[in-house]
Amino acid sequence: MNYGIICEYNPFHNGHLYQINKTKSENDNLICVMSGQYVQRGCPALFDKWTRATWAVQNGANLVLELPTFFSTASAEYFAKGAVSILENLGICDFLSFGCEDDNTEKLEEIARILISDEYSKKLKSYLDSGESYAKARQKTVEFLLKEDATLLEKPNNILAIEYIKAILSLGSDIKPFGVKRAFISHDSAEECGDFTSASNIREKILNNTFDFSFIPENIRQDMEEKISGGQICNMEEFYDLCYKKLLLTSEHELSENPYVSEGLENKFIKELSNSTDYNSLLEKVKSKRYAHSRLRRIMISNLLGIKKEDIESSPSYIRVLAFDEKGKELLKSAKKKSALPIITKPSHIKNCNEKAIADFEKEKRFTNLSFSFYNTPRENNLDFITSPIFIK
C-alpha cells in the first residue's frame, strides 16, 4: 500500500519517526508532501527544504514532494486542500496518515462532513455575528449540529486531521484517512518525555544554543549538528524585521486585499504601526480574542511575499520532487503514468508545462531566493532551477 503524510519536518525529530513507523510496514511505501522553504507559522523553515527532505528519506520516507508556498503558509483549510490535492493528483496514494490527539477516525470524519454542510455555514455565521472568535464559533456550531460535546476541536492535530478529511471529501478522493494517535508530547509543548519533545521546543533550543540531540534520530544527528554549528539555519529575526519593514510601505488599501484580512483589520494594523517598534510588538497590539497570532503572522508573510486570495484558492499546478530512494524511483515511474499534473523531477521540465505552472514555478523560485537571504550561508540564487531531486541510495 502507498501511504501519504503531509508534513513540515521543521526539523525532523523522533516524533516524526514514530509516526512513520506506526504508518508503514516493511512492504508499504511512504509519500511525503512537505512544506518547502516556508511553513504554516508564517516564516521560513529552520533548515532548507532539500535538507529536510533528505532527512525524511533517511528515516523511512520513499518519496518527498514539495508543498508550494501558497499552501504551506496558508490557513489549515487551504494547507490541507493544497497538500491533499497533490496526493490525489499523483494518482497512486491509497491512505493519508496524520497525527491526532483522538484517533477516532469515524468521529473525525463525522465532524468533517458537518463542516462542509450548508447548515454549518449558516449557524457559524450567527455565532460569528455575536462576537465569538472563529475557533469558538466553529466548536459551538459543531456541538449544536452534532448534538454532543466537540472538545476534540480544541486540539490542534485533531483540527488539522479534520481539514485533511474535509479536503478528501471535497475533492471526491478515494484516499482513505489513517489516524495515528499523537504520543508522549502535545503539539507546541515545551515538555520533554524521554527522547521526545515538540518541534517548537527543538527550534527554540537550537536558536538558544541549548539543544539536546537525543530528540533527533541518530542517523541524522551529525548532519544537523554540522549545519547548526556552521550557521546553516534561518535567521528568524532578520525575516521578521523585513516583514515589519514591508508593512511600513503598505497602504491600507493594499493590506485590505490580503487574503487573511477582513472586517477592517487593515485599519487596526496601520494604526498600531505608529505604536509599535518591531514585528512582535506590532502583533501583540493587534492580537485580540477574534484575531489570533497565527492569523496575524499569516497576514504578515502574505504581505511580504505578495500572496493573493486567488493564489491560495487555486490548486497546485505541478508536482515537484525534492528527494527519493529506490522505492521512490519505482513510485515515480508508476505516478508518471497516472498523475493528472506534470511531475517535475528536473527543473528544466517546467518549460514543458502550461503557462500557470510556469508562472507558479517562477514565483516559487523568487520565494526560495528570498528565503536563502535569511540563512547564515553565502547567498545563493536560482536554486530551484539548478537543484535536482536528492537521490538517497
Rosetta blueprint (number, residue, H / E / L):
1 M L
2 N E
3 Y E
4 G E
5 I E
6 I E
7 C E
8 E L
9 Y L
10 N L
11 P L
12 F L
13 H L
14 N H
15 G H
16 H H
17 L H
18 Y H
19 Q H
20 I H
21 N H
22 K H
23 T H
24 K L
25 S L
26 E L
27 N L
28 D L
29 N E
30 L E
31 I E
32 C E
33 V E
34 M E
35 S E
36 G L
37 Q L
38 Y E
39 V E
40 Q L
41 R L
42 G L
43 C E
44 P E
45 A L
46 L L
47 F L
48 D L
49 K H
50 W H
51 T H
52 R H
53 A H
54 T H
55 W H
56 A H
57 V H
58 Q L
59 N L
60 G L
61 A L
62 N L
63 L E
64 V E
65 L E
66 E E
67 L E
68 P L
69 T H
70 F H
71 F H
72 S H
73 T L
74 A L
75 S L
76 A H
77 E H
78 Y H
79 F H
80 A H
81 K H
82 G H
83 A H
84 V H
85 S H
86 I H
87 L H
88 E H
89 N H
90 L H
91 G L
92 I L
93 C L
94 D L
95 F E
96 L E
97 S E
98 F E
99 G E
100 C E
101 E L
102 D L
103 D L
104 N L
105 T H
106 E H
107 K H
108 L H
109 E H
110 E H
111 I H
112 A H
113 R H
114 I H
115 L H
116 I L
117 S L
118 D H
119 E H
120 Y H
121 S H
122 K H
123 K H
124 L H
125 K H
126 S H
127 Y H
128 L H
129 D H
130 S L
131 G L
132 E L
133 S L
134 Y H
135 A H
136 K H
137 A H
138 R H
139 Q H
140 K H
141 T H
142 V H
143 E H
144 F H
145 L H
146 L H
147 K L
148 E L
149 D L
150 A L
151 T H
152 L H
153 L H
154 E H
155 K L
156 P H
157 N H
158 N H
159 I H
160 L H
161 A H
162 I H
163 E H
164 Y H
165 I H
166 K H
167 A H
168 I H
169 L H
170 S H
171 L L
172 G L
173 S L
174 D L
175 I L
176 K E
177 P E
178 F E
179 G E
180 V E
181 K E
182 R L
183 A L
184 F L
185 I L
186 S L
187 H L
188 D L
189 S L
190 A L
191 E L
192 E E
193 C E
194 G L
195 D L
196 F E
197 T E
198 S L
199 A H
200 S H
201 N H
202 I H
203 R H
204 E H
205 K H
206 I H
207 L H
208 N L
209 N L
210 T L
211 F L
212 D L
213 F H
214 S H
215 F H
216 I L
217 P L
218 E H
219 N H
220 I H
221 R H
222 Q H
223 D H
224 M H
225 E H
226 E H
227 K H
228 I H
229 S H
230 G L
231 G L
232 Q L
233 I L
234 C E
235 N L
236 M H
237 E H
238 E H
239 F H
240 Y H
241 D H
242 L H
243 C H
244 Y H
245 K H
246 K H
247 L H
248 L H
249 L L
250 T L
251 S L
252 E H
253 H H
254 E H
255 L H
256 S H
257 E L
258 N L
259 P L
260 Y L
261 V L
262 S L
263 E L
264 G L
265 L H
266 E H
267 N H
268 K H
269 F H
270 I H
271 K H
272 E H
273 L H
274 S L
275 N L
276 S L
277 T L
278 D L
279 Y H
280 N H
281 S H
282 L H
283 L H
284 E H
285 K H
286 V H
287 K L
288 S L
289 K L
290 R L
291 Y L
292 A L
293 H H
294 S H
295 R H
296 L H
297 R H
298 R H
299 I H
300 M H
301 I H
302 S H
303 N H
304 L H
305 L H
306 G L
307 I L
308 K L
309 K H
310 E H
311 D H
312 I H
313 E L
314 S L
315 S L
316 P L
317 S L
318 Y L
319 I E
320 R E
321 V E
322 L E
323 A E
324 F E
325 D L
326 E H
327 K H
328 G H
329 K H
330 E H
331 L H
332 L H
333 K H
334 S H
335 A H
336 K H
337 K H
338 K H
339 S L
340 A L
341 L L
342 P L
343 I E
344 I E
345 T L
346 K L
347 P H
348 S H
349 H H
350 I H
351 K H
352 N H
353 C L
354 N L
355 E H
356 K H
357 A H
358 I H
359 A H
360 D H
361 F H
362 E H
363 K H
364 E H
365 K H
366 R H
367 F H
368 T H
369 N H
370 L H
371 S H
372 F H
373 S H
374 F H
375 Y E
376 N L
377 T L
378 P L
379 R L
380 E L
381 N L
382 N L
383 L H
384 D H
385 F H
386 I H
387 T L
388 S L
389 P L
390 I E
391 F E
392 I L
393 K L
